[in-house]
């Protein structure tokens, strides 16, 4: 399981990680509401000085991946995770539609180890998506940190699972946008085959953040041997019309101990 906390031999901070990223990420649609006032800006500056920021201050590691919605697989988005490791087997992440100052908070994700996943009731497991494809395909990245450090993070996350809810459709990558968070939360899932992501979704992210998914995939081939069959790999199989989906080594559907999907 990924340890998002600072390691003594690798003294990384949120400030140095974010400073290495491009100045602008996505340009989501403007939300409803009046422009920020000077009064609000001053109030926030004072609050930052006088109030503690302990919980958000712990969200120190930035991961970027992609989420299709489980009930609407054609609705796909780039997801910027800001995470804190509560312990060695449980992490909590705030999700945004970008990493610039105008990024919108649009969801949450919890990440658990394979061992904790096995303790869940069968009915609960249907909410948790597998991570092996995200890692082995090179699609999940930690931009701005050295390659060996990112590789360690990904090695620790092999066989883990995530429970993700998105609450705001902000209009990334050509999706329709809502001016406010509307409706019910959407349970997000993971891609598990090549060809499931919309054309251009991954490539646009790579260009904007200066990362190379294909290069990362190649560098992670040593992790294939550690990958175990996972529940949820086949949940979206055949639900993306026209997608020439192809499996990749290390991403295998588990046949026992998984919930029956409706």
C-alpha positions as CSV (number, residue, x, y, z in Angstrom):
1,X,0.0,0.0,0.0
2,X,1.3,3.4,-0.9
3,X,2.8,5.4,2.0
4,X,2.0,9.0,1.1
5,X,3.8,10.4,4.1
6,X,7.2,11.9,3.9
7,X,10.1,9.3,4.0
8,X,13.3,10.2,5.9
9,X,15.5,9.3,2.9
10,X,13.3,11.2,0.4
11,X,12.4,14.6,2.0
12,X,9.5,15.7,-0.3
13,X,7.0,18.4,0.5
14,X,3.7,19.5,-1.1
15,X,5.3,22.8,-2.0
16,X,8.2,21.4,-3.9
17,X,6.0,18.8,-5.6
18,X,3.5,21.4,-6.9
19,X,6.2,23.8,-7.9
20,X,7.4,21.3,-10.4
21,X,4.0,21.2,-12.2
22,X,2.9,23.4,-15.1
23,X,1.2,26.7,-14.1
24,X,-2.1,25.8,-15.7
25,X,-4.0,22.6,-15.9
26,X,-7.5,22.4,-17.3
27,X,-9.9,25.3,-18.0
28,X,-13.2,24.1,-16.6
29,X,-16.4,26.0,-17.1
30,X,-17.0,28.9,-14.7
31,X,-19.3,28.0,-11.8
32,X,-22.4,30.0,-11.0
33,X,-22.1,32.9,-8.6
34,X,-20.8,36.5,-8.3
35,X,-17.1,37.2,-8.6
36,X,-15.0,37.0,-5.4
37,X,-14.9,40.3,-3.5
38,X,-12.0,42.0,-1.8
39,X,-13.8,41.3,1.5
40,X,-13.7,37.6,0.9
41,X,-10.0,37.7,-0.1
42,X,-9.1,39.5,3.0
43,X,-11.2,37.3,5.2
44,X,-9.5,34.1,3.8
45,X,-6.0,35.6,4.2
46,X,-6.8,36.3,7.9
47,X,-8.2,32.9,8.4
48,X,-5.2,31.3,6.9
49,X,-3.0,33.1,9.5
50,X,-5.2,32.6,12.5
51,X,-6.8,29.2,12.0
52,X,-5.3,25.8,11.8
53,X,-5.1,24.0,8.4
54,X,-4.2,20.6,9.7
55,X,-6.5,18.3,7.7
56,X,-6.0,19.9,4.2
57,X,-2.4,20.5,5.0
58,X,-1.8,16.7,5.1
59,X,-3.0,16.2,1.5
60,X,0.6,16.2,0.3
61,X,0.8,13.8,-2.6
62,X,-0.6,14.7,-6.0
63,X,-1.7,11.8,-8.2
64,X,-3.4,12.1,-11.6
65,X,-5.5,9.4,-13.2
66,X,-8.8,8.9,-15.0
67,X,-12.3,7.9,-13.9
68,X,-15.2,6.6,-15.9
69,X,-18.5,6.5,-14.0
70,X,-19.7,3.0,-13.2
71,X,-23.3,3.8,-14.2
72,X,-22.4,6.0,-17.1
73,X,-19.1,4.7,-18.5
74,X,-19.1,7.2,-21.4
75,X,-18.8,10.0,-18.8
76,X,-15.0,10.0,-18.2
77,X,-12.8,12.6,-16.5
78,X,-9.2,13.4,-15.5
79,X,-9.0,13.2,-11.8
80,X,-6.4,15.1,-9.7
81,X,-6.0,13.3,-6.3
82,X,-4.5,15.1,-3.3
83,X,-3.9,12.3,-0.8
84,X,-3.0,11.6,2.8
85,X,-2.0,8.2,4.2
86,X,-3.9,7.6,7.4
87,X,-2.0,4.4,8.0
88,X,-0.1,1.8,5.8
89,X,-3.4,0.4,4.4
90,X,-5.8,3.3,4.2
91,X,-5.5,6.6,2.3
92,X,-8.0,9.5,1.8
93,X,-8.0,11.8,-1.2
94,X,-9.7,15.0,-2.2
95,X,-10.4,15.1,-5.9
96,X,-10.2,18.1,-8.2
97,X,-10.7,18.7,-11.9
98,X,-7.3,20.3,-12.2
99,X,-4.4,21.6,-10.1
100,X,-4.5,25.3,-10.7
101,X,-6.0,27.9,-8.5
102,X,-9.4,27.7,-10.2
103,X,-9.7,23.9,-9.8
104,X,-13.0,22.6,-8.5
105,X,-13.4,20.0,-5.7
106,X,-15.5,17.4,-7.4
107,X,-15.1,14.2,-5.4
108,X,-13.4,12.0,-2.8
109,X,-11.6,8.7,-3.0
110,X,-10.5,6.2,-0.3
111,X,-7.7,3.8,-1.1
112,X,-7.3,0.5,0.7
113,X,-4.9,-2.4,0.6
114,X,-5.8,-5.8,-0.8
115,X,-5.9,-7.2,2.8
116,X,-8.5,-4.6,3.9
117,X,-10.5,-5.3,0.7
118,X,-10.7,-8.9,1.7
119,X,-12.3,-8.0,5.0
120,X,-15.2,-6.2,3.4
121,X,-18.7,-7.8,3.1
122,X,-19.4,-9.1,-0.4
123,X,-22.1,-6.4,-0.8
124,X,-19.7,-3.6,0.0
125,X,-17.0,-4.8,-2.5
126,X,-19.2,-3.6,-5.4
127,X,-18.2,0.0,-4.6
128,X,-14.5,-0.6,-4.8
129,X,-12.6,-0.5,-8.2
130,X,-9.3,-2.2,-8.9
131,X,-6.1,-0.3,-9.5
132,X,-3.7,-2.6,-11.3
133,X,-4.6,-1.4,-14.8
134,X,-4.2,2.2,-13.8
135,X,-0.7,1.4,-12.5
136,X,0.6,-1.0,-15.1
137,X,-0.8,0.9,-18.1
138,X,1.2,4.0,-17.0
139,X,-2.0,6.1,-16.8
140,X,-1.8,6.8,-13.0
141,X,1.0,9.3,-12.5
142,X,2.5,11.5,-9.7
143,X,3.7,14.5,-11.8
144,X,6.7,16.5,-10.7
145,X,8.5,13.9,-8.5
146,X,11.6,11.8,-9.5
147,X,10.9,8.7,-11.5
148,X,12.3,6.3,-8.8
149,X,10.1,7.8,-6.1
150,X,7.0,7.6,-8.4
151,X,7.9,4.0,-9.1
152,X,8.0,3.2,-5.4
153,X,4.6,4.8,-4.9
154,X,3.1,2.7,-7.7
155,X,4.8,-0.5,-6.5
156,X,3.2,0.0,-3.1
157,X,-0.3,0.5,-4.7
158,X,-0.3,-2.7,-6.7
159,X,-3.4,-4.8,-5.9
160,X,-5.1,-2.0,-4.0
161,X,-8.7,-0.8,-4.5
162,X,-10.4,2.6,-4.5
163,X,-13.9,3.8,-3.5
164,X,-14.6,7.0,-5.4
165,X,-17.6,9.3,-5.5
166,X,-17.8,12.3,-7.9
167,X,-20.3,15.0,-7.0
168,X,-19.8,17.7,-9.6
169,X,-19.8,17.5,-13.4
170,X,-17.5,20.4,-14.3
171,X,-17.1,19.9,-18.0
172,X,-13.7,18.5,-18.6
173,X,-12.6,17.0,-21.9
174,X,-15.7,18.1,-23.8
175,X,-18.2,16.8,-21.2
176,X,-21.3,18.8,-20.4
177,X,-20.8,21.1,-17.4
178,X,-23.1,22.0,-14.5
179,X,-22.7,25.4,-13.0
180,X,-23.2,23.9,-9.5
181,X,-22.9,20.5,-8.0
182,X,-26.2,18.9,-8.9
183,X,-28.0,15.6,-8.4
184,X,-26.8,12.4,-6.8
185,X,-23.2,11.4,-6.4
186,X,-21.8,9.2,-9.1
187,X,-19.7,6.1,-8.2
188,X,-16.6,6.1,-10.3
189,X,-14.7,3.1,-11.7
190,X,-11.4,2.4,-13.3
191,X,-10.3,1.6,-16.8
192,X,-9.1,-2.0,-17.0
193,X,-8.2,-2.4,-20.7
194,X,-6.5,-0.5,-23.4
195,X,-9.1,1.3,-25.6
196,X,-11.6,2.1,-22.8
197,X,-10.6,5.7,-22.4
198,X,-12.0,8.2,-24.9
199,X,-9.6,9.1,-27.7
200,X,-7.5,12.0,-26.7
201,X,-8.2,11.8,-22.9
202,X,-4.9,10.4,-21.9
203,X,-2.9,12.1,-24.6
204,X,-4.3,15.6,-23.7
205,X,-3.3,15.0,-20.0
206,X,0.2,13.9,-21.0
207,X,0.7,16.9,-23.2
208,X,-0.5,19.4,-20.6
209,X,1.5,17.9,-17.7
210,X,4.6,16.9,-19.7
211,X,4.4,13.1,-18.9
212,X,4.6,10.1,-21.1
213,X,2.2,7.3,-20.4
214,X,3.8,4.8,-22.7
215,X,7.2,5.4,-21.2
216,X,5.8,4.9,-17.7
217,X,4.1,1.7,-18.8
218,X,7.4,0.3,-20.0
219,X,9.2,1.3,-16.8
220,X,6.6,-0.5,-14.7
221,X,6.8,-3.9,-16.4
222,X,8.8,-5.2,-13.4
223,X,5.6,-4.8,-11.4
224,X,3.5,-7.2,-13.5
225,X,4.9,-10.2,-11.5
226,X,3.4,-8.8,-8.3
227,X,-0.1,-8.2,-9.7
228,X,-2.8,-10.5,-8.6
229,X,-6.3,-11.1,-10.1
230,X,-8.7,-8.5,-8.9
231,X,-12.4,-8.0,-8.5
232,X,-14.1,-5.5,-10.7
233,X,-11.9,-5.9,-13.8
234,X,-14.8,-6.9,-16.0
235,X,-17.4,-4.5,-14.7
236,X,-17.3,-2.2,-17.7
237,X,-16.4,-4.9,-20.3
238,X,-18.6,-4.3,-23.3
239,X,-20.2,-1.2,-21.9
240,X,-18.2,1.2,-24.0
241,X,-19.5,0.9,-27.6
242,X,-16.9,1.1,-30.3
243,X,-14.0,0.7,-27.9
244,X,-11.4,-1.8,-29.2
245,X,-10.6,-2.9,-25.7
246,X,-7.6,-5.0,-25.2
247,X,-6.3,-6.6,-22.0
248,X,-2.7,-6.0,-20.8
249,X,-0.4,-8.3,-18.9
250,X,-0.9,-8.3,-15.1
251,X,-4.6,-7.2,-15.2
252,X,-6.7,-10.3,-14.6
253,X,-10.3,-10.7,-13.4
254,X,-10.7,-12.6,-10.2
255,X,-13.4,-15.3,-10.3
256,X,-14.0,-15.9,-6.6
257,X,-15.0,-13.8,-3.7
258,X,-16.3,-10.9,-5.8
259,X,-19.8,-9.4,-5.8
260,X,-22.3,-10.4,-8.5
261,X,-22.8,-7.3,-10.7
262,X,-26.4,-6.5,-11.7
